[in-house]
Amino acid sequence: TFSNVYPNPVVDFASISLIDATINAITVMDINGRVVKSGNSNELATAKIDLSDLTAGIYLMKIETDKGISTEKIIKK
C-alpha cells in the first residue's frame, strides 16, 4: 500500500504518512461501518488525527488520496 498509519495500536493520535500521494480526506469507521471521525487534510502527504475521544477497539481508517483509496485497520487502546 502507499499509506502508513502509526503507531498501531494508537493511544491518542494516529499519524498518517503517504508515499508519492497526497491526502484528500480521512474517514474513521467503527467495526460496524459507522463513521466516528472524518476530516480533510488539505492535500498533505502527512497528517495527524486525534483519536483520544474514541473508546478502545478496532477501527477502519479510510484514506482518500490523489492515487486512490487505502483502508487501514487500527487498534485504539
PDB file of N, H, CA, C and O in Angstrom:
ATOM      1  N   THR A   1       0.839  -1.187   0.000  1.00  0.00           N
ATOM      2  CA  THR A   1       0.000   0.000   0.000  1.00  0.00           C
ATOM      3  C   THR A   1       0.879   1.244   0.000  1.00  0.00           C
ATOM      4  O   THR A   1       2.086   1.169   0.234  1.00  0.00           O
ATOM      5  N   PHE A   2       0.266   2.368  -0.262  1.00  0.00           N
ATOM      6  H   PHE A   2      -0.714   2.429  -0.452  1.00  0.00           H
ATOM      7  CA  PHE A   2       1.015   3.622  -0.319  1.00  0.00           C
ATOM      8  C   PHE A   2       0.845   4.444   0.942  1.00  0.00           C
ATOM      9  O   PHE A   2       1.330   5.573   1.015  1.00  0.00           O
ATOM     10  N   SER A   3       0.149   3.885   1.957  1.00  0.00           N
ATOM     11  H   SER A   3      -0.246   2.968   1.898  1.00  0.00           H
ATOM     12  CA  SER A   3      -0.063   4.634   3.196  1.00  0.00           C
ATOM     13  C   SER A   3       0.480   3.871   4.391  1.00  0.00           C
ATOM     14  O   SER A   3       0.589   2.645   4.375  1.00  0.00           O
ATOM     15  N   ASN A   4       0.815   4.621   5.421  1.00  0.00           N
ATOM     16  H   ASN A   4       0.727   5.617   5.434  1.00  0.00           H
ATOM     17  CA  ASN A   4       1.325   4.049   6.656  1.00  0.00           C
ATOM     18  C   ASN A   4       0.677   4.796   7.813  1.00  0.00           C
ATOM     19  O   ASN A   4       0.776   6.020   7.907  1.00  0.00           O
ATOM     20  N   VAL A   5       0.008   4.050   8.698  1.00  0.00           N
ATOM     21  H   VAL A   5      -0.073   3.056   8.622  1.00  0.00           H
ATOM     22  CA  VAL A   5      -0.615   4.645   9.877  1.00  0.00           C
ATOM     23  C   VAL A   5       0.151   4.144  11.094  1.00  0.00           C
ATOM     24  O   VAL A   5       0.352   2.940  11.249  1.00  0.00           O
ATOM     25  N   TYR A   6       0.577   5.053  11.951  1.00  0.00           N
ATOM     26  H   TYR A   6       0.413   6.032  11.825  1.00  0.00           H
ATOM     27  CA  TYR A   6       1.360   4.673  13.125  1.00  0.00           C
ATOM     28  C   TYR A   6       1.082   5.644  14.258  1.00  0.00           C
ATOM     29  O   TYR A   6       0.629   6.748  13.958  1.00  0.00           O
ATOM     30  N   PRO A   7       1.308   5.345  15.519  1.00  0.00           N
ATOM     31  CA  PRO A   7       1.562   3.976  15.996  1.00  0.00           C
ATOM     32  C   PRO A   7       0.290   3.151  15.919  1.00  0.00           C
ATOM     33  O   PRO A   7      -0.811   3.703  15.895  1.00  0.00           O
ATOM     34  N   ASN A   8       0.430   1.870  15.882  1.00  0.00           N
ATOM     35  H   ASN A   8       1.324   1.422  15.902  1.00  0.00           H
ATOM     36  CA  ASN A   8      -0.733   0.980  15.860  1.00  0.00           C
ATOM     37  C   ASN A   8      -0.403  -0.204  16.754  1.00  0.00           C
ATOM     38  O   ASN A   8       0.427  -1.025  16.363  1.00  0.00           O
ATOM     39  N   PRO A   9      -0.997  -0.338  17.916  1.00  0.00           N
ATOM     40  CA  PRO A   9      -2.188   0.366  18.418  1.00  0.00           C
ATOM     41  C   PRO A   9      -1.907   1.828  18.765  1.00  0.00           C
ATOM     42  O   PRO A   9      -0.786   2.203  19.111  1.00  0.00           O
ATOM     43  N   VAL A  10      -2.959   2.637  18.663  1.00  0.00           N
ATOM     44  H   VAL A  10      -3.869   2.332  18.382  1.00  0.00           H
ATOM     45  CA  VAL A  10      -2.876   4.070  18.918  1.00  0.00           C
ATOM     46  C   VAL A  10      -3.503   4.369  20.285  1.00  0.00           C
ATOM     47  O   VAL A  10      -4.468   3.726  20.696  1.00  0.00           O
ATOM     48  N   VAL A  11      -2.929   5.360  20.977  1.00  0.00           N
ATOM     49  H   VAL A  11      -2.144   5.882  20.643  1.00  0.00           H
ATOM     50  CA  VAL A  11      -3.475   5.777  22.266  1.00  0.00           C
ATOM     51  C   VAL A  11      -4.275   7.071  22.083  1.00  0.00           C
ATOM     52  O   VAL A  11      -5.471   7.103  22.370  1.00  0.00           O
ATOM     53  N   ASP A  12      -3.623   8.134  21.609  1.00  0.00           N
ATOM     54  H   ASP A  12      -2.651   8.108  21.376  1.00  0.00           H
ATOM     55  CA  ASP A  12      -4.296   9.425  21.430  1.00  0.00           C
ATOM     56  C   ASP A  12      -4.320   9.877  19.973  1.00  0.00           C
ATOM     57  O   ASP A  12      -5.388  10.123  19.415  1.00  0.00           O
ATOM     58  N   PHE A  13      -3.151   9.984  19.363  1.00  0.00           N
ATOM     59  H   PHE A  13      -2.282   9.784  19.816  1.00  0.00           H
ATOM     60  CA  PHE A  13      -3.041  10.488  18.000  1.00  0.00           C
ATOM     61  C   PHE A  13      -2.485   9.423  17.070  1.00  0.00           C
ATOM     62  O   PHE A  13      -1.560   8.692  17.423  1.00  0.00           O
ATOM     63  N   ALA A  14      -3.066   9.344  15.869  1.00  0.00           N
ATOM     64  H   ALA A  14      -3.817   9.938  15.582  1.00  0.00           H
ATOM     65  CA  ALA A  14      -2.533   8.479  14.823  1.00  0.00           C
ATOM     66  C   ALA A  14      -1.921   9.370  13.755  1.00  0.00           C
ATOM     67  O   ALA A  14      -2.521  10.364  13.347  1.00  0.00           O
ATOM     68  N   SER A  15      -0.735   9.014  13.309  1.00  0.00           N
ATOM     69  H   SER A  15      -0.247   8.206  13.641  1.00  0.00           H
ATOM     70  CA  SER A  15      -0.086   9.744  12.233  1.00  0.00           C
ATOM     71  C   SER A  15      -0.218   8.953  10.949  1.00  0.00           C
ATOM     72  O   SER A  15      -0.163   7.723  10.957  1.00  0.00           O
ATOM     73  N   ILE A  16      -0.393   9.657   9.854  1.00  0.00           N
ATOM     74  H   ILE A  16      -0.438  10.656   9.847  1.00  0.00           H
ATOM     75  CA  ILE A  16      -0.543   9.028   8.546  1.00  0.00           C
ATOM     76  C   ILE A  16       0.521   9.608   7.641  1.00  0.00           C
ATOM     77  O   ILE A  16       0.647  10.827   7.531  1.00  0.00           O
ATOM     78  N   SER A  17       1.283   8.751   6.996  1.00  0.00           N
ATOM     79  H   SER A  17       1.181   7.760   7.086  1.00  0.00           H
ATOM     80  CA  SER A  17       2.246   9.228   6.013  1.00  0.00           C
ATOM     81  C   SER A  17       2.033   8.456   4.717  1.00  0.00           C
ATOM     82  O   SER A  17       1.731   7.263   4.730  1.00  0.00           O
ATOM     83  N   LEU A  18       2.193   9.151   3.612  1.00  0.00           N
ATOM     84  H   LEU A  18       2.438  10.121   3.601  1.00  0.00           H
ATOM     85  CA  LEU A  18       1.974   8.566   2.298  1.00  0.00           C
ATOM     86  C   LEU A  18       3.251   8.603   1.478  1.00  0.00           C
ATOM     87  O   LEU A  18       4.124   9.443   1.697  1.00  0.00           O
ATOM     88  N   ILE A  19       3.346   7.689   0.539  1.00  0.00           N
ATOM     89  H   ILE A  19       2.637   7.007   0.361  1.00  0.00           H
ATOM     90  CA  ILE A  19       4.466   7.647  -0.390  1.00  0.00           C
ATOM     91  C   ILE A  19       3.929   8.051  -1.760  1.00  0.00           C
ATOM     92  O   ILE A  19       3.063   7.374  -2.315  1.00  0.00           O
ATOM     93  N   ASP A  20       4.438   9.145  -2.301  1.00  0.00           N
ATOM     94  H   ASP A  20       5.142   9.695  -1.850  1.00  0.00           H
ATOM     95  CA  ASP A  20       4.049   9.635  -3.633  1.00  0.00           C
ATOM     96  C   ASP A  20       2.549   9.848  -3.771  1.00  0.00           C
ATOM     97  O   ASP A  20       1.979   9.542  -4.818  1.00  0.00           O
ATOM     98  N   ALA A  21       1.902  10.364  -2.737  1.00  0.00           N
ATOM     99  H   ALA A  21       2.365  10.613  -1.886  1.00  0.00           H
ATOM    100  CA  ALA A  21       0.472  10.643  -2.793  1.00  0.00           C
ATOM    101  C   ALA A  21       0.157  11.761  -1.803  1.00  0.00           C
ATOM    102  O   ALA A  21       0.931  12.019  -0.881  1.00  0.00           O
ATOM    103  N   THR A  22      -0.973  12.417  -1.999  1.00  0.00           N
ATOM    104  H   THR A  22      -1.601  12.207  -2.747  1.00  0.00           H
ATOM    105  CA  THR A  22      -1.424  13.431  -1.055  1.00  0.00           C
ATOM    106  C   THR A  22      -2.816  13.067  -0.565  1.00  0.00           C
ATOM    107  O   THR A  22      -3.622  12.502  -1.305  1.00  0.00           O
ATOM    108  N   ILE A  23      -3.086  13.399   0.696  1.00  0.00           N
ATOM    109  H   ILE A  23      -2.432  13.857   1.297  1.00  0.00           H
ATOM    110  CA  ILE A  23      -4.350  13.036   1.342  1.00  0.00           C
ATOM    111  C   ILE A  23      -5.427  14.049   0.958  1.00  0.00           C
ATOM    112  O   ILE A  23      -5.213  15.259   1.037  1.00  0.00           O
ATOM    113  N   ASN A  24      -6.576  13.544   0.547  1.00  0.00           N
ATOM    114  H   ASN A  24      -6.750  12.562   0.483  1.00  0.00           H
ATOM    115  CA  ASN A  24      -7.730  14.402   0.290  1.00  0.00           C
ATOM    116  C   ASN A  24      -8.708  14.362   1.452  1.00  0.00           C
ATOM    117  O   ASN A  24      -9.233  15.401   1.851  1.00  0.00           O
ATOM    118  N   ALA A  25      -8.961  13.181   2.000  1.00  0.00           N
ATOM    119  H   ALA A  25      -8.534  12.337   1.676  1.00  0.00           H
ATOM    120  CA  ALA A  25      -9.910  13.046   3.105  1.00  0.00           C
ATOM    121  C   ALA A  25      -9.574  11.814   3.925  1.00  0.00           C
ATOM    122  O   ALA A  25      -9.009  10.846   3.416  1.00  0.00           O
ATOM    123  N   ILE A  26      -9.934  11.865   5.211  1.00  0.00           N
ATOM    124  H   ILE A  26     -10.393  12.651   5.624  1.00  0.00           H
ATOM    125  CA  ILE A  26      -9.722  10.744   6.127  1.00  0.00           C
ATOM    126  C   ILE A  26     -11.054  10.458   6.807  1.00  0.00           C
ATOM    127  O   ILE A  26     -11.711  11.368   7.311  1.00  0.00           O
ATOM    128  N   THR A  27     -11.446   9.190   6.816  1.00  0.00           N
ATOM    129  H   THR A  27     -10.912   8.451   6.406  1.00  0.00           H
ATOM    130  CA  THR A  27     -12.673   8.781   7.491  1.00  0.00           C
ATOM    131  C   THR A  27     -12.336   7.620   8.414  1.00  0.00           C
ATOM    132  O   THR A  27     -11.703   6.655   7.986  1.00  0.00           O
ATOM    133  N   VAL A  28     -12.752   7.700   9.679  1.00  0.00           N
ATOM    134  H   VAL A  28     -13.266   8.484  10.026  1.00  0.00           H
ATOM    135  CA  VAL A  28     -12.553   6.610  10.628  1.00  0.00           C
ATOM    136  C   VAL A  28     -13.924   6.015  10.928  1.00  0.00           C
ATOM    137  O   VAL A  28     -14.858   6.721  11.307  1.00  0.00           O
ATOM    138  N   MET A  29     -14.021   4.688  10.749  1.00  0.00           N
ATOM    139  H   MET A  29     -13.262   4.115  10.442  1.00  0.00           H
ATOM    140  CA  MET A  29     -15.287   3.985  10.976  1.00  0.00           C
ATOM    141  C   MET A  29     -15.098   2.933  12.049  1.00  0.00           C
ATOM    142  O   MET A  29     -14.019   2.359  12.193  1.00  0.00           O
ATOM    143  N   ASP A  30     -16.177   2.682  12.814  1.00  0.00           N
ATOM    144  H   ASP A  30     -17.054   3.148  12.697  1.00  0.00           H
ATOM    145  CA  ASP A  30     -16.119   1.576  13.759  1.00  0.00           C
ATOM    146  C   ASP A  30     -16.308   0.274  12.995  1.00  0.00           C
ATOM    147  O   ASP A  30     -16.512   0.283  11.781  1.00  0.00           O
ATOM    148  N   ILE A  31     -16.240  -0.830  13.701  1.00  0.00           N
ATOM    149  H   ILE A  31     -16.074  -0.837  14.687  1.00  0.00           H
ATOM    150  CA  ILE A  31     -16.267  -2.146  13.069  1.00  0.00           C
ATOM    151  C   ILE A  31     -17.613  -2.417  12.380  1.00  0.00           C
ATOM    152  O   ILE A  31     -17.707  -3.309  11.538  1.00  0.00           O
ATOM    153  N   ASN A  32     -18.657  -1.647  12.738  1.00  0.00           N
ATOM    154  H   ASN A  32     -18.581  -0.922  13.423  1.00  0.00           H
ATOM    155  CA  ASN A  32     -19.974  -1.795  12.106  1.00  0.00           C
ATOM    156  C   ASN A  32     -20.161  -0.858  10.917  1.00  0.00           C
ATOM    157  O   ASN A  32     -21.239  -0.818  10.325  1.00  0.00           O
ATOM    158  N   GLY A  33     -19.122  -0.105  10.564  1.00  0.00           N
ATOM    159  H   GLY A  33     -18.246  -0.138  11.045  1.00  0.00           H
ATOM    160  CA  GLY A  33     -19.198   0.772   9.405  1.00  0.00           C
ATOM    161  C   GLY A  33     -19.725   2.166   9.688  1.00  0.00           C
ATOM    162  O   GLY A  33     -19.890   2.959   8.761  1.00  0.00           O
ATOM    163  N   ARG A  34     -19.995   2.485  10.955  1.00  0.00           N
ATOM    164  H   ARG A  34     -19.860   1.841  11.708  1.00  0.00           H
ATOM    165  CA  ARG A  34     -20.456   3.835  11.297  1.00  0.00           C
ATOM    166  C   ARG A  34     -19.272   4.796  11.325  1.00  0.00           C
ATOM    167  O   ARG A  34     -18.222   4.485  11.887  1.00  0.00           O
ATOM    168  N   VAL A  35     -19.448   5.951  10.723  1.00  0.00           N
ATOM    169  H   VAL A  35     -20.301   6.204  10.266  1.00  0.00           H
ATOM    170  CA  VAL A  35     -18.383   6.956  10.705  1.00  0.00           C
ATOM    171  C   VAL A  35     -18.299   7.600  12.084  1.00  0.00           C
ATOM    172  O   VAL A  35     -19.287   8.132  12.589  1.00  0.00           O
ATOM    173  N   VAL A  36     -17.106   7.549  12.693  1.00  0.00           N
ATOM    174  H   VAL A  36     -16.304   7.116  12.283  1.00  0.00           H
ATOM    175  CA  VAL A  36     -16.908   8.149  14.008  1.00  0.00           C
ATOM    176  C   VAL A  36     -16.011   9.387  13.952  1.00  0.00           C
ATOM    177  O   VAL A  36     -15.988  10.176  14.897  1.00  0.00           O
ATOM    178  N   LYS A  37     -15.282   9.560  12.865  1.00  0.00           N
ATOM    179  H   LYS A  37     -15.301   8.919  12.098  1.00  0.00           H
ATOM    180  CA  LYS A  37     -14.428  10.733  12.662  1.00  0.00           C
ATOM    181  C   LYS A  37     -14.268  10.929  11.168  1.00  0.00           C
ATOM    182  O   LYS A  37     -14.210   9.959  10.412  1.00  0.00           O
ATOM    183  N   SER A  38     -14.196  12.180  10.739  1.00  0.00           N
ATOM    184  H   SER A  38     -14.243  12.967  11.353  1.00  0.00           H
ATOM    185  CA  SER A  38     -13.875  12.439   9.343  1.00  0.00           C
ATOM    186  C   SER A  38     -13.253  13.815   9.236  1.00  0.00           C
ATOM    187  O   SER A  38     -13.468  14.678  10.088  1.00  0.00           O
ATOM    188  N   GLY A  39     -12.491  14.008   8.195  1.00  0.00           N
ATOM    189  H   GLY A  39     -12.316  13.308   7.503  1.00  0.00           H
ATOM    190  CA  GLY A  39     -11.862  15.304   8.003  1.00  0.00           C
ATOM    191  C   GLY A  39     -11.087  15.360   6.711  1.00  0.00           C
ATOM    192  O   GLY A  39     -10.812  14.340   6.080  1.00  0.00           O
ATOM    193  N   ASN A  40     -10.741  16.570   6.331  1.00  0.00           N
ATOM    194  H   ASN A  40     -10.964  17.399   6.844  1.00  0.00           H
ATOM    195  CA  ASN A  40      -9.905  16.795   5.159  1.00  0.00           C
ATOM    196  C   ASN A  40      -8.524  17.206   5.642  1.00  0.00           C
ATOM    197  O   ASN A  40      -8.371  17.704   6.758  1.00  0.00           O
ATOM    198  N   SER A  41      -7.540  16.999   4.816  1.00  0.00           N
ATOM    199  H   SER A  41      -7.664  16.595   3.910  1.00  0.00           H
ATOM    200  CA  SER A  41      -6.194  17.360   5.254  1.00  0.00           C
ATOM    201  C   SER A  41      -5.512  18.335   4.319  1.00  0.00           C
ATOM    202  O   SER A  41      -4.303  18.540   4.427  1.00  0.00           O
ATOM    203  N   ASN A  42      -6.249  18.942   3.406  1.00  0.00           N
ATOM    204  H   ASN A  42      -7.231  18.776   3.318  1.00  0.00           H
ATOM    205  CA  ASN A  42      -5.698  19.980   2.542  1.00  0.00           C
ATOM    206  C   ASN A  42      -4.513  19.505   1.716  1.00  0.00           C
ATOM    207  O   ASN A  42      -3.513  20.210   1.579  1.00  0.00           O
ATOM    208  N   GLU A  43      -4.637  18.297   1.167  1.00  0.00           N
ATOM    209  H   GLU A  43      -5.449  17.725   1.278  1.00  0.00           H
ATOM    210  CA  GLU A  43      -3.666  17.750   0.219  1.00  0.00           C
ATOM    211  C   GLU A  43      -2.251  17.689   0.769  1.00  0.00           C
ATOM    212  O   GLU A  43      -1.301  18.116   0.112  1.00  0.00           O
ATOM    213  N   LEU A  44      -2.117  17.158   1.971  1.00  0.00           N
ATOM    214  H   LEU A  44      -2.889  16.811   2.505  1.00  0.00           H
ATOM    215  CA  LEU A  44      -0.805  16.962   2.577  1.00  0.00           C
ATOM    216  C   LEU A  44      -0.357  15.528   2.366  1.00  0.00           C
ATOM    217  O   LEU A  44      -1.173  14.643   2.108  1.00  0.00           O
ATOM    218  N   ALA A  45       0.934  15.303   2.477  1.00  0.00           N
ATOM    219  H   ALA A  45       1.598  16.021   2.687  1.00  0.00           H
ATOM    220  CA  ALA A  45       1.456  13.940   2.393  1.00  0.00           C
ATOM    221  C   ALA A  45       1.478  13.283   3.766  1.00  0.00           C
ATOM    222  O   ALA A  45       1.624  12.065   3.869  1.00  0.00           O
ATOM    223  N   THR A  46       1.334  14.088   4.833  1.00  0.00           N
ATOM    224  H   THR A  46       1.215  15.078   4.749  1.00  0.00           H
ATOM    225  CA  THR A  46       1.282  13.544   6.183  1.00  0.00           C
ATOM    226  C   THR A  46       0.136  14.216   6.934  1.00  0.00           C
ATOM    227  O   THR A  46      -0.228  15.352   6.631  1.00  0.00           O
ATOM    228  N   ALA A  47      -0.422  13.523   7.900  1.00  0.00           N
ATOM    229  H   ALA A  47      -0.126  12.600   8.146  1.00  0.00           H
ATOM    230  CA  ALA A  47      -1.500  14.088   8.705  1.00  0.00           C
ATOM    231  C   ALA A  47      -1.485  13.423  10.064  1.00  0.00           C
ATOM    232  O   ALA A  47      -0.944  12.332  10.239  1.00  0.00           O
ATOM    233  N   LYS A  48      -2.093  14.106  11.026  1.00  0.00           N
ATOM    234  H   LYS A  48      -2.532  14.993  10.884  1.00  0.00           H
ATOM    235  CA  LYS A  48      -2.236  13.568  12.377  1.00  0.00           C
ATOM    236  C   LYS A  48      -3.697  13.691  12.741  1.00  0.00           C
ATOM    237  O   LYS A  48      -4.300  14.745  12.538  1.00  0.00           O
ATOM    238  N   ILE A  49      -4.281  12.622  13.281  1.00  0.00           N
ATOM    239  H   ILE A  49      -3.791  11.766  13.447  1.00  0.00           H
ATOM    240  CA  ILE A  49      -5.703  12.650  13.625  1.00  0.00           C
ATOM    241  C   ILE A  49      -5.865  12.277  15.097  1.00  0.00           C
ATOM    242  O   ILE A  49      -5.275  11.311  15.581  1.00  0.00           O
ATOM    243  N   ASP A  50      -6.679  13.067  15.791  1.00  0.00           N
ATOM    244  H   ASP A  50      -7.158  13.851  15.397  1.00  0.00           H
ATOM    245  CA  ASP A  50      -6.904  12.878  17.225  1.00  0.00           C
ATOM    246  C   ASP A  50      -7.960  11.798  17.430  1.00  0.00           C
ATOM    247  O   ASP A  50      -9.115  11.974  17.042  1.00  0.00           O
ATOM    248  N   LEU A  51      -7.566  10.685  18.037  1.00  0.00           N
ATOM    249  H   LEU A  51      -6.628  10.542  18.351  1.00  0.00           H
ATOM    250  CA  LEU A  51      -8.486   9.589  18.318  1.00  0.00           C
ATOM    251  C   LEU A  51      -8.691   9.407  19.815  1.00  0.00           C
ATOM    252  O   LEU A  51      -9.214   8.380  20.245  1.00  0.00           O
ATOM    253  N   SER A  52      -8.287  10.389  20.613  1.00  0.00           N
ATOM    254  H   SER A  52      -7.862  11.224  20.263  1.00  0.00           H
ATOM    255  CA  SER A  52      -8.319  10.248  22.070  1.00  0.00           C
ATOM    256  C   SER A  52      -9.741  10.103  22.610  1.00  0.00           C
ATOM    257  O   SER A  52      -9.935   9.539  23.687  1.00  0.00           O
ATOM    258  N   ASP A  53     -10.737  10.605  21.879  1.00  0.00           N
ATOM    259  H   ASP A  53     -10.579  11.063  21.004  1.00  0.00           H
ATOM    260  CA  ASP A  53     -12.114  10.533  22.366  1.00  0.00           C
ATOM    261  C   ASP A  53     -12.826   9.238  21.979  1.00  0.00           C
ATOM    262  O   ASP A  53     -13.981   9.038  22.357  1.00  0.00           O
ATOM    263  N   LEU A  54     -12.163   8.361  21.235  1.00  0.00           N
ATOM    264  H   LEU A  54     -11.225   8.524  20.927  1.00  0.00           H
ATOM    265  CA  LEU A  54     -12.774   7.089  20.847  1.00  0.00           C
ATOM    266  C   LEU A  54     -12.572   6.047  21.934  1.00  0.00           C
ATOM    267  O   LEU A  54     -11.571   6.079  22.651  1.00  0.00           O
ATOM    268  N   THR A  55     -13.516   5.124  22.060  1.00  0.00           N
ATOM    269  H   THR A  55     -14.329   5.098  21.478  1.00  0.00           H
ATOM    270  CA  THR A  55     -13.354   4.039  23.013  1.00  0.00           C
ATOM    271  C   THR A  55     -12.391   3.004  22.439  1.00  0.00           C
ATOM    272  O   THR A  55     -12.172   2.947  21.229  1.00  0.00           O
ATOM    273  N   ALA A  56     -11.829   2.201  23.309  1.00  0.00           N
ATOM    274  H   ALA A  56     -12.007   2.247  24.292  1.00  0.00           H
ATOM    275  CA  ALA A  56     -10.888   1.165  22.880  1.00  0.00           C
ATOM    276  C   ALA A  56     -11.600   0.187  21.949  1.00  0.00           C
ATOM    277  O   ALA A  56     -12.765  -0.152  22.158  1.00  0.00           O
ATOM    278  N   GLY A  57     -10.889  -0.258  20.926  1.00  0.00           N
ATOM    279  H   GLY A  57      -9.943   0.017  20.756  1.00  0.00           H
ATOM    280  CA  GLY A  57     -11.465  -1.219  19.993  1.00  0.00           C
ATOM    281  C   GLY A  57     -10.775  -1.174  18.649  1.00  0.00           C
ATOM    282  O   GLY A  57      -9.720  -0.558  18.497  1.00  0.00           O
ATOM    283  N   ILE A  58     -11.375  -1.831  17.677  1.00  0.00           N
ATOM    284  H   ILE A  58     -12.232  -2.332  17.800  1.00  0.00           H
ATOM    285  CA  ILE A  58     -10.831  -1.910  16.326  1.00  0.00           C
ATOM    286  C   ILE A  58     -11.618  -0.966  15.426  1.00  0.00           C
ATOM    287  O   ILE A  58     -12.849  -0.941  15.454  1.00  0.00           O
ATOM    288  N   TYR A  59     -10.894  -0.198  14.636  1.00  0.00           N
ATOM    289  H   TYR A  59      -9.894  -0.219  14.614  1.00  0.00           H
ATOM    290  CA  TYR A  59     -11.495   0.771  13.714  1.00  0.00           C
ATOM    291  C   TYR A  59     -10.877   0.603  12.335  1.00  0.00           C
ATOM    292  O   TYR A  59      -9.790   0.044  12.192  1.00  0.00           O
ATOM    293  N   LEU A  60     -11.575   1.088  11.335  1.00  0.00           N
ATOM    294  H   LEU A  60     -12.458   1.542  11.451  1.00  0.00           H
ATOM    295  CA  LEU A  60     -11.052   1.141   9.978  1.00  0.00           C
ATOM    296  C   LEU A  60     -10.860   2.600   9.606  1.00  0.00           C
ATOM    297  O   LEU A  60     -11.754   3.424   9.796  1.00  0.00           O
ATOM    298  N   MET A  61      -9.687   2.910   9.075  1.00  0.00           N
ATOM    299  H   MET A  61      -8.961   2.241   8.920  1.00  0.00           H
ATOM    300  CA  MET A  61      -9.392   4.264   8.632  1.00  0.00           C
ATOM    301  C   MET A  61      -9.308   4.262   7.112  1.00  0.00           C
ATOM    302  O   MET A  61      -8.440   3.613   6.529  1.00  0.00           O
ATOM    303  N   LYS A  62     -10.219   4.995   6.479  1.00  0.00           N
ATOM    304  H   LYS A  62     -10.924   5.523   6.953  1.00  0.00           H
ATOM    305  CA  LYS A  62     -10.210   5.112   5.017  1.00  0.00           C
ATOM    306  C   LYS A  62      -9.487   6.399   4.660  1.00  0.00           C
ATOM    307  O   LYS A  62      -9.881   7.485   5.085  1.00  0.00           O
ATOM    308  N   ILE A  63      -8.431   6.267   3.878  1.00  0.00           N
ATOM    309  H   ILE A  63      -8.111   5.385   3.533  1.00  0.00           H
ATOM    310  CA  ILE A  63      -7.613   7.401   3.488  1.00  0.00           C
ATOM    311  C   ILE A  63      -7.796   7.602   1.987  1.00  0.00           C
ATOM    312  O   ILE A  63      -7.356   6.786   1.178  1.00  0.00           O
ATOM    313  N   GLU A  64      -8.455   8.704   1.633  1.00  0.00           N
ATOM    314  H   GLU A  64      -8.813   9.367   2.291  1.00  0.00           H
ATOM    315  CA  GLU A  64      -8.680   9.012   0.221  1.00  0.00           C
ATOM    316  C   GLU A  64      -7.555   9.924  -0.250  1.00  0.00           C
ATOM    317  O   GLU A  64      -7.300  10.973   0.341  1.00  0.00           O
ATOM    318  N   THR A  65      -6.886   9.509  -1.325  1.00  0.00           N
ATOM    319  H   THR A  65      -7.094   8.656  -1.805  1.00  0.00           H
ATOM    320  CA  THR A  65      -5.745  10.262  -1.841  1.00  0.00           C
ATOM    321  C   THR A  65      -5.921  10.531  -3.328  1.00  0.00           C
ATOM    322  O   THR A  65      -6.876  10.075  -3.957  1.00  0.00           O
ATOM    323  N   ASP A  66      -4.979  11.280  -3.865  1.00  0.00           N
ATOM    324  H   ASP A  66      -4.204  11.650  -3.354  1.00  0.00           H
ATOM    325  CA  ASP A  66      -4.985  11.530  -5.300  1.00  0.00           C
ATOM    326  C   ASP A  66      -4.620  10.276  -6.091  1.00  0.00           C
ATOM    327  O   ASP A  66      -4.784  10.250  -7.311  1.00  0.00           O
ATOM    328  N   LYS A  67      -4.127   9.236  -5.415  1.00  0.00           N
ATOM    329  H   LYS A  67      -3.994   9.257  -4.424  1.00  0.00           H
ATOM    330  CA  LYS A  67      -3.736   7.995  -6.082  1.00  0.00           C
ATOM    331  C   LYS A  67      -4.744   6.866  -5.862  1.00  0.00           C
ATOM    332  O   LYS A  67      -4.568   5.770  -6.394  1.00  0.00           O
ATOM    333  N   GLY A  68      -5.799   7.124  -5.083  1.00  0.00           N
ATOM    334  H   GLY A  68      -5.942   8.014  -4.651  1.00  0.00           H
ATOM    335  CA  GLY A  68      -6.777   6.087  -4.799  1.00  0.00           C
ATOM    336  C   GLY A  68      -7.130   6.067  -3.327  1.00  0.00           C
ATOM    337  O   GLY A  68      -6.811   6.999  -2.588  1.00  0.00           O
ATOM    338  N   ILE A  69      -7.788   5.004  -2.905  1.00  0.00           N
ATOM    339  H   ILE A  69      -8.047   4.247  -3.505  1.00  0.00           H
ATOM    340  CA  ILE A  69      -8.254   4.877  -1.523  1.00  0.00           C
ATOM    341  C   ILE A  69      -7.528   3.727  -0.843  1.00  0.00           C
ATOM    342  O   ILE A  69      -7.404   2.636  -1.399  1.00  0.00           O
ATOM    343  N   SER A  70      -7.056   3.986   0.356  1.00  0.00           N
ATOM    344  H   SER A  70      -7.157   4.872   0.808  1.00  0.00           H
ATOM    345  CA  SER A  70      -6.404   2.964   1.170  1.00  0.00           C
ATOM    346  C   SER A  70      -7.213   2.807   2.460  1.00  0.00           C
ATOM    347  O   SER A  70      -7.628   3.800   3.058  1.00  0.00           O
ATOM    348  N   THR A  71      -7.432   1.588   2.879  1.00  0.00           N
ATOM    349  H   THR A  71      -7.095   0.782   2.393  1.00  0.00           H
ATOM    350  CA  THR A  71      -8.136   1.329   4.143  1.00  0.00           C
ATOM    351  C   THR A  71      -7.199   0.586   5.074  1.00  0.00           C
ATOM    352  O   THR A  71      -6.666  -0.470   4.732  1.00  0.00           O
ATOM    353  N   GLU A  72      -7.006   1.153   6.260  1.00  0.00           N
ATOM    354  H   GLU A  72      -7.439   2.010   6.538  1.00  0.00           H
ATOM    355  CA  GLU A  72      -6.103   0.563   7.256  1.00  0.00           C
ATOM    356  C   GLU A  72      -6.892   0.182   8.490  1.00  0.00           C
ATOM    357  O   GLU A  72      -7.772   0.923   8.927  1.00  0.00           O
ATOM    358  N   LYS A  73      -6.575  -0.980   9.057  1.00  0.00           N
ATOM    359  H   LYS A  73      -5.860  -1.582   8.702  1.00  0.00           H
ATOM    360  CA  LYS A  73      -7.180  -1.390  10.325  1.00  0.00           C
ATOM    361  C   LYS A  73      -6.325  -0.833  11.454  1.00  0.00           C
ATOM    362  O   LYS A  73      -5.111  -1.037  11.486  1.00  0.00           O
ATOM    363  N   ILE A  74      -6.972  -0.126  12.381  1.00  0.00           N
ATOM    364  H   ILE A  74      -7.958   0.039  12.355  1.00  0.00           H
ATOM    365  CA  ILE A  74      -6.236   0.425  13.516  1.00  0.00           C
ATOM    366  C   ILE A  74      -6.870  -0.063  14.813  1.00  0.00           C
ATOM    367  O   ILE A  74      -8.072  -0.315  14.892  1.00  0.00           O
ATOM    368  N   ILE A  75      -6.027  -0.186  15.813  1.00  0.00           N
ATOM    369  H   ILE A  75      -5.050   0.018  15.749  1.00  0.00           H
ATOM    370  CA  ILE A  75      -6.484  -0.626  17.134  1.00  0.00           C
ATOM    371  C   ILE A  75      -6.308   0.545  18.086  1.00  0.00           C
ATOM    372  O   ILE A  75      -5.213   1.091  18.219  1.00  0.00           O
ATOM    373  N   LYS A  76      -7.402   0.929  18.753  1.00  0.00           N
ATOM    374  H   LYS A  76      -8.292   0.486  18.645  1.00  0.00           H
ATOM    375  CA  LYS A  76      -7.369   2.011  19.737  1.00  0.00           C
ATOM    376  C   LYS A  76      -7.240   1.393  21.113  1.00  0.00           C
ATOM    377  O   LYS A  76      -8.038   0.535  21.491  1.00  0.00           O
ATOM    378  N   LYS A  77      -6.234   1.828  21.869  1.00  0.00           N
ATOM    379  H   LYS A  77      -5.587   2.525  21.562  1.00  0.00           H
ATOM    380  CA  LYS A  77      -6.024   1.319  23.233  1.00  0.00           C
ATOM    381  C   LYS A  77      -6.836   2.102  24.226  1.00  0.00           C
ATOM    382  O   LYS A  77      -6.789   1.819  25.423  1.00  0.00           O
TER     383      LYS A  77
END
